[in-house]
Amino acid sequence: MMKYRKVSHMMQITAVSLFFILVGCTVSSSLSTSSPVEEMPTSNGRENHLLPSTSIPQVVIHTPLPPTTLIESPTVTTTSTTTPTISLTAENEQTPIPTPPGIRPKEQALWLYETNNRCQLPCWWGIIPGQTEWQVAKELLDKFDQDIYRNDLASGEIYYGVNIPLPLEVFSEDRTELGILVQDGTVIAIQTYVSIGDTPPDHLSQYALSTFLTTYGQPGEVWLSTYSAPFEHNDLPFRILLFYPKQGIMALYSDNGIKEGDIVRGCPQQDPVSILTLWSPTLGWTFEKVKNGSSPNSVLDKLLK
């Protein structure tokens, strides 16, 4: 589903001010740095650069009209949501995940997308990375796909691809793949598309950028990617990645950027999160590990390779 695979400008931005620019309109521009830039392979004649965090002593953001208000020392409020408890029976077996309401699979899938089965990320639909056994997750996912794809990896992990049907009144496509990574019979990571195309108002609102930041707080790392020049039809991918290593969450927000001189401007808060990658925090995954393909079909593997 990702049309463009290679990113020409990728920079890590750790300044607190950017965290709040994301709630408004985000601007990507050239960065002032006295450290060398690590070169990456070129793509379609466009320059590819990776600016590691250690090479960025200062972030300079050029803000076009209307100006963006920066809040330097805010207080982040986190709302409380409930994470389901996976209980064990006397035989040490986990209880099934409750069946979502609705008759048709598309109705059930929409309810799960809208409510996340009342649980907080990295729990997805009641499946908790690091806790939920694959057979318990499979009982829920079999309701949507009776022919779940399996890929046994050389690392000993197993990747399952689940075909989820989608209602076209909310999603621009009628199905998507939910990726599940399993180790020793337990789900350890999940990858899912959330917003696919233009999402109608009042849908997937909990994944809007402002709500997401309020719920999960300031990310440990923020990565921004775009291109040095538009593609055909004035397509200029502009992506913000929020990386929460202690919570096991990576969230990708996307927009079509606008080139204004040397500045690329994007407003990714217009749509809900595009893709979520979720994992058990006990794995200790870093951004580099996820980027280099800690799980099959990882979002960064698609975007950066």
C-alpha positions in Angstrom: 0.0 0.0 0.0 3.0 2.3 0.3 3.6 3.8 -3.1 7.1 5.2 -2.3 9.8 3.1 -0.6 12.8 5.3 -0.3 13.1 8.4 1.9 15.3 11.3 0.8 15.4 13.2 4.0 15.2 11.4 7.4 16.0 13.3 10.5 15.5 12.7 14.2 14.0 15.6 16.1 14.1 15.4 19.9 13.3 19.0 20.8 10.2 19.4 23.0 9.0 22.2 20.7 8.4 19.8 17.8 6.2 17.6 20.0 3.7 20.5 20.1 4.2 21.6 16.5 2.8 18.2 15.6 -0.5 19.3 17.1 -0.5 22.3 14.8 1.0 22.3 11.3 4.4 20.7 10.9 7.2 22.1 8.8 10.3 20.3 7.6 13.3 22.3 6.4 17.0 22.2 6.2 18.8 21.7 9.5 21.7 23.7 10.8 24.5 21.3 11.8 28.3 21.4 11.9 28.6 17.6 12.0 29.0 15.4 8.8 25.9 13.9 7.2 25.7 10.2 6.5 25.0 9.5 2.9 22.4 7.0 1.7 21.8 5.6 -1.8 20.1 8.0 -4.1 16.6 7.4 -5.4 14.9 8.8 -8.6 17.6 11.5 -8.8 16.7 12.8 -5.4 19.2 13.2 -2.6 19.1 10.7 0.2 20.4 11.8 3.6 20.2 10.4 7.1 20.8 12.8 9.9 21.4 10.8 13.1 20.5 12.4 16.4 24.2 12.7 17.5 24.8 14.9 14.4 22.1 17.5 15.2 23.2 20.0 17.8 20.3 22.3 16.9 17.0 22.0 15.1 16.0 25.0 13.0 12.3 25.2 11.9 11.3 27.8 9.4 7.6 28.5 9.8 5.6 30.0 6.9 2.5 32.1 7.3 0.4 31.6 9.3 3.0 31.2 12.1 3.0 28.2 14.4 2.9 28.8 18.1 5.6 26.9 20.1 5.0 25.8 23.6 8.4 25.3 25.3 7.5 23.7 28.7 4.0 22.3 28.6 2.3 19.8 30.8 1.3 16.5 29.1 -2.0 15.1 30.3 -2.4 11.3 29.8 -5.9 9.9 29.7 -6.5 6.5 31.3 -7.8 3.6 29.2 -8.2 0.0 30.3 -5.9 -2.8 29.2 -7.7 -6.1 29.3 -6.2 -8.7 31.6 -5.5 -12.0 30.1 -6.7 -14.4 32.8 -5.6 -18.1 33.2 -7.8 -21.0 34.0 -7.0 -23.8 36.4 -5.4 -25.7 33.6 -3.1 -22.6 33.0 -4.9 -21.8 29.8 -5.8 -18.2 28.8 -9.4 -17.3 28.5 -10.7 -16.4 25.0 -10.9 -12.8 23.8 -14.5 -11.7 23.8 -16.3 -11.8 20.4 -16.9 -8.2 19.1 -20.5 -7.1 18.6 -22.0 -7.2 15.1 -23.1 -9.9 12.7 -20.9 -9.5 9.7 -17.1 -9.6 9.9 -16.9 -6.0 8.5 -19.1 -4.7 11.3 -17.0 -6.5 13.9 -13.8 -5.2 12.4 -15.1 -1.6 12.4 -16.1 -1.9 16.0 -12.6 -3.2 16.9 -11.0 -0.3 15.0 -13.2 2.3 16.6 -12.8 0.9 20.2 -9.6 -1.2 20.2 -11.7 -3.6 22.3 -11.4 -1.1 25.2 -7.6 -1.6 25.6 -4.6 0.7 25.4 -1.7 0.2 23.0 0.4 -1.8 22.6 -2.6 -4.1 23.2 -4.5 -4.4 19.8 -8.1 -5.7 19.9 -7.4 -7.5 23.2 -4.2 -9.1 21.9 -1.3 -8.1 24.2 2.3 -8.5 22.9 4.3 -10.5 25.3 1.2 -12.0 27.1 -1.4 -13.3 24.6 -0.8 -16.8 23.3 -1.1 -17.2 19.6 -3.9 -19.8 19.8 -6.0 -17.4 21.9 -5.4 -14.6 19.3 -6.1 -17.0 16.5 -9.6 -17.8 17.9 -10.4 -14.1 17.5 -8.7 -13.6 14.1 -10.3 -16.8 12.6 -13.6 -14.8 12.6 -12.1 -12.7 9.8 -9.7 -15.0 8.0 -10.0 -18.8 7.8 -6.8 -19.1 5.8 -4.2 -17.2 7.8 -0.9 -16.9 6.0 2.1 -18.4 7.9 5.8 -17.6 7.3 8.4 -19.5 9.4 11.5 -17.3 9.8 15.1 -18.3 10.1 15.2 -16.6 13.5 12.7 -19.2 14.9 9.9 -16.6 15.0 6.7 -17.1 13.0 4.9 -14.4 11.0 1.2 -14.7 10.5 -0.6 -12.5 8.0 -4.4 -12.1 8.6 -6.7 -10.8 5.9 -9.1 -8.3 7.6 -12.3 -7.2 5.7 -13.1 -3.5 5.9 -16.3 -1.5 5.3 -15.9 0.9 2.4 -17.9 3.6 4.1 -14.9 4.2 6.4 -11.9 2.7 4.5 -10.8 3.3 0.9 -10.0 -0.4 0.5 -12.1 -3.4 1.3 -9.4 -5.4 3.1 -6.0 -5.0 4.8 -3.4 -7.3 6.3 -2.8 -7.5 10.0 0.7 -8.8 10.8 1.4 -10.9 13.9 4.8 -12.0 15.0 4.9 -15.0 17.3 7.8 -16.5 19.4 7.5 -19.7 21.4 3.7 -19.6 21.0 3.3 -16.1 22.3 2.5 -12.9 20.3 5.4 -10.5 20.6 4.6 -7.9 18.0 1.8 -6.6 15.8 1.7 -4.4 12.8 -1.5 -2.9 11.4 -2.8 -0.3 9.0 -5.3 2.0 10.7 -6.2 4.9 8.4 -6.3 3.9 4.8 -7.0 6.9 2.5 -9.3 9.7 3.6 -11.1 8.8 6.8 -14.6 10.3 7.2 -15.1 12.7 10.1 -15.9 11.2 13.5 -14.2 7.9 12.7 -11.0 6.6 14.3 -10.9 9.8 16.4 -8.8 8.2 19.2 -6.0 7.9 16.6 -6.0 11.6 15.6 -2.5 13.1 16.3 -3.6 15.5 19.1 -5.6 12.7 20.9 -2.8 10.2 20.4 -0.2 12.6 22.0 -2.5 13.4 24.9 -3.1 9.7 25.6 0.4 8.3 25.2 2.5 11.4 26.0 5.7 12.7 24.5 7.5 10.1 22.3 11.0 9.0 23.1 12.0 9.8 19.5 10.4 11.6 16.6 11.5 10.9 13.1 10.5 13.0 10.0 10.9 11.9 6.4 10.2 13.6 3.1 11.7 14.1 -0.4 13.7 16.9 -1.8 11.3 17.3 -4.8 7.7 16.2 -5.6 6.9 13.2 -7.8 4.4 13.2 -10.6 1.0 14.7 -9.9 2.8 16.9 -7.2 3.0 14.0 -4.8 5.4 14.8 -2.0 5.2 12.2 0.8 5.6 13.8 4.3 5.7 11.4 7.2 6.1 11.7 11.0 7.1 8.7 13.1 6.4 8.7 16.8 8.6 6.1 18.6 7.8 5.0 22.1 10.4 2.4 23.1 9.3 2.0 26.7 5.7 1.4 25.7 6.3 -0.7 22.6 4.6 1.7 20.1 5.6 3.2 16.8 3.0 5.4 15.0 3.2 6.7 11.5 1.3 9.8 10.4 1.3 10.7 6.7 0.5 13.7 4.5 1.1 15.1 1.1 3.7 17.8 1.6 3.9 21.2 -0.1 7.3 22.5 -1.4 7.8 26.2 -0.6 11.3 27.2 -1.7 13.7 25.2 0.4 10.9 24.3 2.9 8.6 21.2 2.8 5.4 21.8 4.8 3.1 19.1 5.9 0.1 18.8 8.2 -0.1 15.1 9.2 -2.7 15.8 11.9 -5.4 15.9 9.3 -5.9 12.1 9.3 -5.7 9.4 12.0 -2.5 7.4 12.3 -1.7 5.4 9.1 0.3 2.5 10.5 1.0 1.1 14.0 3.8 -1.2 14.9 3.4 -2.6 18.4 5.6 -4.9 20.4 6.3 -6.2 23.9 8.3 -3.5 25.7 10.3 -6.3 27.4 12.0 -6.9 24.0 13.9 -3.7 24.3 13.6 -2.9 20.6 15.3 0.3 19.5 14.4 2.4 16.5 17.4 1.1 14.5 16.3 -2.5 15.3 12.7 -1.9 14.1 13.9 0.1 11.1 16.2 -2.8 10.0 13.3 -5.2 10.0 12.7 -6.7 13.4 9.5 -8.1 12.0 8.5 -9.1 8.5 6.8 -6.4 6.4 7.8 -3.7 9.0 6.6 -0.3 8.1 10.2 1.1 8.1 11.4 -1.7 6.0 8.8 -0.6 3.4 9.6 3.1 3.7 13.3 3.1 3.9 14.5 0.2 1.7 
